[in-house]
Amino acid sequence: MRFASRERAILSQFEVGAGLVPGGGPMAQLTRLMGRGRALEVLLSANDIPGDLAELYGYVNRSLPDADLDGFVDALASRIASFDKRTIMDTRRLVNIASLPSDIEIESGWNACVASMARPATQERIKELIGRGFCKPGDAENHLGEFVGQHGR
């Protein structure tokens, strides 16, 4: 389950903007969460997604006011923890079988990511982004989608 602050959450699949094929399964996962069209928008635009839009797209279960987020998650976790553990485990296992991508889907995405890292254009793009503050604390890391979209500006 995924929950986000309406005021502070910024989700990003910035990889395409950095010249990389996203690795770790986002093509398979996001397509299942939000559908093909929205997954393509999120992945190919490499743009920042605020909490309220993330909820609308299915990226997160729900976005809540920042002041309510921790209390909501704590109350939900406590409620679930009060239920029979075996029933919880069996339910999660069956939901996972029905909804998670196969190992081959994850592997093919990871292989494409690794191959993209070796491309000269990607190496050049990453070097330029690092020179502008990528991978350092600050605004670039806090707004990756906006940051990678500024290439050539």
N, C-alpha and C positions, 0 to 999 in steps of 0.2 A: 504494500500500500504506500501511496505517496501523497504527502500533504505539503502545502506551500503557503507562505505568507503573501497576502495580497499586496502589501506595501514593499516588501523587501526581496522577494524571490525573483531571481533572474536565471532561467534555464537556457542552456545554449548547446547546440551541436555545431560547434565552430569549425570542425575539421575541414570541410570542403573549402571554406574561406581561407584556410591555411595551406591548401593544396593537398590535403590528405583524404583518402577514403576513410570514413569513420570505421573504427574497429571496435570489437567487443560486443557486437550484436545490435546496434541501434537500428539498422535497416529492418531486421526481423522483429525486434521488440516494438519500435514505434509504429510500424505498420499494423501490428496487432492491437496496439493501444488506441490509435487515432484514425486508422484507415490510410490507404495508399496516398491520396492527394495531400492530406495534411502532413503525413510523414515526409513526402517529397518536399513540401514547402519548408518544413523545419530543417531538413537535412541540406537541401540545395541552397537555401537562402543564407544559411549559417548565421541567422539573426538571433538576437536576444528575445526570449519569450518570457514576459512577465507572468506572475502567478495567476491573475484572472484569466488570461488567454490560455495558459497551460491547463487550467481547469476546463475551459470551454472545449479545448482540443482533445481532452482525455489524457494529457501528459501527466497530470496529477489527479487523484481522486477528487480533491476539493481544495480550494484556496480559502483561507480564513483571514480575518483581521489579525495582524501580528500579535496583538495583545491576547487573542483567544487561542492561538495555535498550540502552545505548549499544554494548556489545560485540556483542550479537546483531545489531543493525541494521548495524554496521560489517562484521561477518562476512558477512551476507547481501548487502550492497552489493558487497563485494569479490568474492564468488562470482559474482554476476550480471555484474559488470564483466569477469570473465575469459572470458565467453562471446562468441561472434561478435556483433558490434555490429548487423549487418544483420538477423540472426535475432531479436535482442532488439527492434529497431525494428518489424519486421513483426509480431511477436507482440503487442506493445503496441498497434499500430494496429488489428489485428483484434479484440482484446479491447475496445478503446475503441468500435469500431463496434457490437459486440454488446451493450455494457453501458451506455454513457453516454447520458444524455437528449439529445433533439434540441434544436436551438437554439430552436425554438418553445416547448418545455416550459420552458426556462430563461427565455425572454423573458416568457411569461405569468406565471410566478412573480414575476419582477422587477417587472412592471407592477402586479401586485396589491400588492407591497410598497410601491412608490412611492405608489400611491393610498391605502394605509392610513396613510402618514405625514401626509397632509393632513387626516385626520379629527380633529375637535375633541376627541373622547374620547382619541384617541392622543396628541395634543399635551398634553392635561392630564395623562395618565398619565406621559409622558416627563418633563414638568416636575417632577412629584412625585418620580419616581425620581431625577432629577438632584439635587434638594434633599436626598435621603437618601444620596447618595454614588455614584450611577451615573456611569460614565465617569470615575472618579477611581481612582487606585491604592488598593488596600485590599481589605477583605473582600467588599464588594459585587461588585467585578469578579472576584474569585477564586471566588465562589460565586453566579453570576448566577441560576441556577435557584432557589436558596433565597431569594435577595434579591427577585426579582420575585414570588415566591409569598407574600411578607409584606404585600402590599397590603391596607390596611384593618385591619391587626392592631395 
